[in-house]
């Protein structure tokens, strides 16, 4: 996947904090810090969306769907 450049505007306090983290070698550069922050935020949003969509499911219906045909399968499995 290719990369692109963008320009952003941040409050001075965020820039100062980024510079402190770069100086402490937490990040190699401002770009790396911002890249990781954006990546982490997008991942969190995906997980939140998954949770929201999962909450819409009806547990009884989902269980019945997953158990469909399970009894027959159980009879074919050997005893342990």
KEDRENMI-195337 format. One record per residue (C-alpha): y, z negated, x; residue number from 1. Coordinates in nm, 4 decimals, decimal comma, m for minus. Example, Ala and Ser with C-alpha at 12.3 -4.5 7.8 and 13.67 -1.06 7.14 Angstrom:
BEGIN
REC	m0,4500	m0,7800	1,2300	1;
REC	m0,1060	m0,7140	1,3670	2;
This chain:
BEGIN
REC	0,0000	0,0000	0,0000	1;
REC	0,3398	0,0935	0,1379	2;
REC	0,6366	m0,1332	0,1676	3;
REC	0,9935	m0,0788	0,0590	4;
REC	1,3225	m0,2410	0,1433	5;
REC	1,5500	m0,4146	m0,1010	6;
REC	1,8744	m0,6046	m0,0660	7;
REC	1,9174	m0,9414	m0,2352	8;
REC	2,1999	m1,1868	m0,2740	9;
REC	2,1275	m1,5574	m0,2314	10;
REC	2,3347	m1,8725	m0,2418	11;
REC	2,4335	m1,9966	0,1027	12;
REC	2,2218	m2,3102	0,0559	13;
REC	1,9084	m2,0962	0,0187	14;
REC	1,9974	m1,8901	0,3223	15;
REC	2,0584	m2,2072	0,5245	16;
REC	1,7209	m2,3462	0,4166	17;
REC	1,5473	m2,0201	0,5049	18;
REC	1,7128	m2,0227	0,8460	19;
REC	1,5973	m2,3816	0,9053	20;
REC	1,2400	m2,2869	0,8193	21;
REC	1,2533	m1,9849	1,0479	22;
REC	1,3956	m2,2016	1,3284	23;
REC	1,1067	m2,4480	1,2782	24;
REC	0,8641	m2,1531	1,2989	25;
REC	0,7360	m2,2111	0,9459	26;
REC	0,8081	m1,8410	0,8890	27;
REC	0,8584	m1,5629	1,1396	28;
REC	1,1635	m1,4296	0,9559	29;
REC	1,3687	m1,4517	0,6404	30;
REC	1,1839	m1,1453	0,5159	31;
REC	0,8466	m1,3132	0,5561	32;
REC	0,9667	m1,6242	0,3725	33;
REC	1,1060	m1,4233	0,0830	34;
REC	0,7958	m1,2014	0,0713	35;
REC	0,5692	m1,5064	0,0450	36;
REC	0,7907	m1,6701	m0,2177	37;
REC	0,7931	m1,3587	m0,4369	38;
REC	0,4191	m1,3078	m0,3926	39;
REC	0,3433	m1,6683	m0,4872	40;
REC	0,5702	m1,6534	m0,7924	41;
REC	0,4087	m1,3328	m0,9178	42;
REC	0,0610	m1,4850	m0,8776	43;
REC	0,1677	m1,7929	m1,0742	44;
REC	0,3046	m1,5733	m1,3501	45;
REC	m0,0267	m1,3849	m1,3712	46;
REC	m0,2178	m1,7119	m1,4019	47;
REC	0,0241	m1,8357	m1,6667	48;
REC	m0,0235	m1,5135	m1,8607	49;
REC	m0,4012	m1,5499	m1,8338	50;
REC	m0,3758	m1,9048	m1,9685	51;
REC	m0,1560	m1,7946	m2,2559	52;
REC	m0,3936	m1,5145	m2,3514	53;
REC	m0,6971	m1,7436	m2,3188	54;
REC	m0,5356	m1,9958	m2,5527	55;
REC	m0,5316	m1,7285	m2,8218	56;
REC	m0,9118	m1,7067	m2,8206	57;
REC	m1,1153	m1,8774	m3,0912	58;
REC	m1,3666	m2,1050	m2,9110	59;
REC	m1,6296	m2,0932	m3,1884	60;
REC	m1,6205	m1,7138	m3,2032	61;
REC	m1,6328	m1,6798	m2,8232	62;
REC	m1,9305	m1,9197	m2,8015	63;
REC	m2,1172	m1,7315	m3,0744	64;
REC	m2,0471	m1,4048	m2,8961	65;
REC	m2,1689	m1,5380	m2,5604	66;
REC	m2,4800	m1,6947	m2,7171	67;
REC	m2,5713	m1,3743	m2,8984	68;
REC	m2,9188	m1,2778	m2,7842	69;
REC	m2,9353	m1,5778	m2,5527	70;
REC	m3,2246	m1,7402	m2,7411	71;
REC	m3,4435	m1,4346	m2,6905	72;
REC	m3,3531	m1,4240	m2,3217	73;
REC	m3,4395	m1,7929	m2,2822	74;
REC	m3,7911	m1,7324	m2,4138	75;
REC	m3,8514	m1,4706	m2,1458	76;
REC	m3,7463	m1,6960	m1,8575	77;
REC	m4,0154	m1,8921	m1,6736	78;
REC	m4,0210	m2,2719	m1,6881	79;
REC	m3,8765	m2,4490	m1,3857	80;
